[in-house]
Each structure stands twice: as C-alpha cells, then as structure tokens.
Amino acid sequence: MAEAYLSGKHAVVTGGGRGIGAAIAAELAELGARVSLFGRNTDQLEAQVTCLQGRAPPARSPGREGAS
C-alpha cells in the first residue's frame, strides 16, 4: 500500500461508480482515506466498492431511501 498520507480522513466522491470518479476513489483509497461513493447507477457503485475492498478502511454507505 502507498504511504497512508490520508489515514484518518474521509473522502466523499460523487460519480464514483465509473470514469474519473472511480479513478479518484481508487487513488484516495490507496492513500489511506475512507471513501464514500455516490452516483446514479447502483450496479456500477457496487462494482466499484468491490474493487476498493481491502484498499481502504470501510466507510458506511447511506441507505437507498428515495431510490427507485
């Protein structure tokens, strides 16, 4: 793992399920931040969470209230 530069910090990434948001989330996780992902596509977000597991401390995810 890279230096835990962001250890103890919590990052919120919007659009974190794909593209630039996913890349930013991965880098933040590598640097030791807890990462919360937000986006419109639940399947993409869940896939990204699976990719990030083990790279960063777990962060709580909000419920799906209002999701259809």
C-alpha positions as CSV (number, residue, x, y, z in Angstrom):
1,M,0.0,0.0,0.0
2,A,1.2,3.5,-0.7
3,E,2.0,5.8,2.1
4,A,-1.0,6.3,4.3
5,Y,-1.0,10.1,3.6
6,L,-4.7,10.4,4.1
7,S,-5.1,8.0,7.0
8,G,-7.9,9.1,9.3
9,K,-9.5,11.2,6.6
10,H,-12.9,10.5,4.9
11,A,-13.4,11.3,1.3
12,V,-16.7,11.7,-0.4
13,V,-16.6,11.0,-4.2
14,T,-19.6,11.8,-6.4
15,G,-19.8,10.0,-9.7
16,G,-17.6,7.3,-8.1
17,G,-19.0,4.4,-10.0
18,R,-17.0,4.9,-13.2
19,G,-14.6,7.0,-15.1
20,I,-12.7,9.9,-13.4
21,G,-14.7,9.5,-10.1
22,A,-13.8,5.8,-9.9
23,A,-10.1,6.6,-10.5
24,I,-10.1,9.3,-7.9
25,A,-11.8,7.0,-5.4
26,A,-9.2,4.3,-6.0
27,E,-6.3,6.7,-5.6
28,L,-7.8,8.1,-2.4
29,A,-8.2,4.6,-1.0
30,E,-4.6,3.8,-1.9
31,L,-3.6,6.8,0.1
32,G,-5.4,5.5,3.2
33,A,-8.7,7.5,3.1
34,R,-12.1,6.1,4.0
35,V,-14.1,6.5,0.8
36,S,-17.8,7.0,0.4
37,L,-19.1,6.7,-3.2
38,F,-22.2,8.4,-4.6
39,G,-23.7,8.1,-8.1
40,R,-26.8,7.3,-10.1
41,N,-26.0,3.7,-11.1
42,T,-26.2,1.4,-8.1
43,D,-24.7,-1.6,-10.1
44,Q,-21.6,0.5,-11.0
45,L,-21.2,1.8,-7.4
46,E,-21.4,-1.8,-6.0
47,A,-18.8,-3.0,-8.5
48,Q,-16.5,-0.1,-7.6
49,V,-17.0,-0.9,-3.8
50,T,-16.0,-4.5,-4.5
51,C,-12.8,-3.2,-6.3
52,L,-12.0,-0.9,-3.4
53,Q,-12.4,-3.5,-0.7
54,G,-9.1,-4.1,1.1
55,R,-7.6,-0.9,-0.2
56,A,-9.1,1.4,2.4
57,P,-10.8,1.3,5.7
58,P,-14.5,0.6,5.3
59,A,-16.9,3.5,5.2
60,R,-20.6,3.5,5.9
61,S,-22.8,3.9,2.9
62,P,-26.1,5.7,3.2
63,G,-29.3,3.8,2.7
64,R,-31.2,3.8,-0.5
65,E,-34.1,6.0,0.7
66,G,-35.9,7.5,-2.3
67,A,-34.2,5.2,-4.7
68,S,-36.4,3.6,-7.3
